[in-house]
């Protein structure tokens, strides 16, 4: 996998050069010390230190003197369009999923994905306030925030697409963008899972038109004409139609409203009985899907929706272990660069673990409990050896770095605890940076 990434990252800055310098056609036209490749690798290698320390460490790994100032490096990064990083990651993941298709874990032949968003805290500047907005605009004290949305492979634990938008941006609009990306990136059949806030006939129509499978957690008020009579444990497939009153919310989109009133949607509603692990209380979850009973039984749908929780785990790793909100700068382009690189590095770690599990399976018979790779330690190991493995002067040195990385990851395992119950504590992240030492 690292050999593939090495080849890709060597060629990508040239292939995507026009995207890198979009809006600044004269950027990177002269031979300079800070090339697009070096900029990318330095972005990947950041550990949350001051920018001078980051650069010093980056050049030390290469056994080279620090011969570029932080100001020069900042100016070079401001010429690097972050959209290019998004396009490169899309291209790389498309290649990886096609090449490693036989190593990917699927459920009944489907890649199981989830779409969800999360709020992130940004540095407070005039630029970020104007672009992203604040969480409490009418109060004296408010926080600059943005919305980040992921399209996530729940079983293989890879973020397939990243959407960065203003705080008040519609999460359904992000979902629509993700679904279009999903169609572009993957050739494999997919099932996309959504939480209850995503219900929208426009999204459902988009997925049916694209021949995409989905499962959505429903609110009791959604399509009440069809869900109101469902009893616990019932599994019902019906033809859903809409009259003029039921399409009032789409008045501003006349073409879609007309389509909605003249289309019959065959949809499946299930009401799944569940038990709260903390109290033993029983309750029902209402799910909507276009999967047939032959494709997934009621129990199968329950397992599908359970897998959606993995995207919440991914956000926890990105924010708390990979320090997604600790940006190297206060400018919008630098923030976006940091986010895309953080997600890309997360994906590299997960893809490497997939490959490691395939070639060096965990000897489960040695342990009392089922074991898995320790993600927290894997992140630290990859961040330490990543640049060494990419910038090695010879194939032998690169291989040596990868071997060290592999041995350390293989040594650190933790037990799988699928039924562990823990109370959520709302704490303040004391390690969040003040941005004093950044650009």
CORMOHU-V989589 format. One record per residue. RES is the residue in one letter. OMEGA is omega as a letter, one per 40 degrees, with the letter a starting at -180 (* if undefined). Layout:
{{RES & OMEGA} {RES & OMEGA}}
//
This chain:
{{X & i} {X & i} {X & i} {X & a} {X & i} {X & i} {X & a} {X & a} {X & i} {X & a} {X & a} {X & a} {X & i} {X & a} {X & a} {X & a} {X & a} {X & i} {X & i} {X & a} {X & i} {X & a} {X & i} {X & a} {X & a} {X & a} {X & i} {X & i} {X & i} {X & i} {X & a} {X & a} {X & a} {X & i} {X & i} {X & a} {X & i} {X & i} {X & a} {X & a} {X & i} {X & i} {X & i} {X & a} {X & a} {X & a} {X & i} {X & i} {X & i} {X & a} {X & i} {X & a} {X & i} {X & i} {X & i} {X & i} {X & a} {X & i} {X & i} {X & i} {X & a} {X & a} {X & i} {X & i} {X & i} {X & a} {X & i} {X & a} {X & i} {X & i} {X & i} {X & i} {X & i} {X & a} {X & i} {X & i} {X & i} {X & i} {X & a} {X & a} {X & a} {X & i} {X & i} {X & i} {X & i} {X & i} {X & i} {X & a} {X & i} {X & a} {X & a} {X & a} {X & i} {X & i} {X & a} {X & a} {X & i} {X & a} {X & a} {X & a} {X & a} {X & i} {X & a} {X & i} {X & a} {X & i} {X & a} {X & i} {X & a} {X & i} {X & a} {X & a} {X & i} {X & i} {X & i} {X & a} {X & i} {X & i} {X & i} {X & a} {X & a} {X & i} {X & a} {X & i} {X & i} {X & a} {X & a} {X & i} {X & a} {X & a} {X & a} {X & a} {X & a} {X & a} {X & i} {X & a} {X & a} {X & a} {X & a} {X & i} {X & i} {X & a} {X & i} {X & a} {X & i} {X & i} {X & i} {X & a} {X & a} {X & i} {X & a} {X & i} {X & a} {X & a} {X & a} {X & i} {X & i} {X & i} {X & a} {X & a} {X & a} {X & i} {X & i} {X & a} {X & i} {X & a} {X & a} {X & a} {X & a} {X & i} {X & i} {X & i} {X & i} {X & a} {X & i} {X & i} {X & i} {X & a} {X & i} {X & i} {X & i} {X & i} {X & a} {X & a} {X & a} {X & i} {X & a} {X & i} {X & a} {X & i} {X & a} {X & a} {X & a} {X & i} {X & a} {X & a} {X & a} {X & a} {X & i} {X & i} {X & i} {X & i} {X & a} {X & i} {X & i} {X & a} {X & i} {X & i} {X & a} {X & a} {X & i} {X & i} {X & a} {X & i} {X & a} {X & i} {X & a} {X & i} {X & a} {X & a} {X & a} {X & i} {X & a} {X & i} {X & a} {X & a} {X & a} {X & a} {X & a} {X & i} {X & a} {X & i} {X & a} {X & a} {X & a} {X & i} {X & a} {X & i} {X & a} {X & i} {X & a} {X & i} {X & a} {X & a} {X & a} {X & a} {X & a} {X & a} {X & a} {X & a} {X & a} {X & i} {X & a} {X & a} {X & i} {X & i} {X & i} {X & i} {X & a} {X & a} {X & a} {X & a} {X & i} {X & a} {X & i} {X & a} {X & a} {X & i} {X & i} {X & i} {X & a} {X & i} {X & a} {X & i} {X & i} {X & a} {X & a} {X & a} {X & a} {X & i} {X & i} {X & i} {X & a} {X & i} {X & a} {X & a} {X & i} {X & a} {X & i} {X & i} {X & a} {X & i} {X & i} {X & a} {X & i} {X & i} {X & i} {X & i} {X & i} {X & i} {X & i} {X & i} {X & i} {X & a} {X & i} {X & a} {X & a} {X & a} {X & a} {X & i} {X & i} {X & i} {X & i} {X & i} {X & i} {X & i} {X & a} {X & a} {X & a} {X & a} {X & i} {X & i} {X & a} {X & a} {X & i} {X & a} {X & a} {X & a} {X & a} {X & i} {X & a} {X & a} {X & i} {X & i} {X & a} {X & i} {X & a} {X & a} {X & a} {X & a} {X & i} {X & i} {X & a} {X & i} {X & i} {X & i} {X & i} {X & i} {X & a} {X & i} {X & i} {X & i} {X & i} {X & a} {X & a} {X & i} {X & i} {X & a} {X & a} {X & a} {X & i} {X & i} {X & a} {X & a} {X & a} {X & a} {X & i} {X & a} {X & i} {X & a} {X & i} {X & i} {X & i} {X & a} {X & a} {X & i} {X & i} {X & i} {X & i} {X & a} {X & a} {X & i} {X & a} {X & a} {X & a} {X & a} {X & i} {X & a} {X & a} {X & a} {X & i} {X & a} {X & a} {X & i} {X & i} {X & i} {X & i} {X & i} {X & i} {X & i} {X & i} {X & i} {X & i} {X & i} {X & a} {X & a} {X & a} {X & i} {X & a} {X & a} {X & a} {X & a} {X & i} {X & a} {X & i} {X & a} {X & a} {X & a} {X & a} {X & a} {X & i} {X & i} {X & i} {X & i} {X & i} {X & a} {X & i} {X & i} {X & a} {X & a} {X & a} {X & a} {X & i} {X & a} {X & a} {X & a} {X & a} {X & a} {X & *}}
//
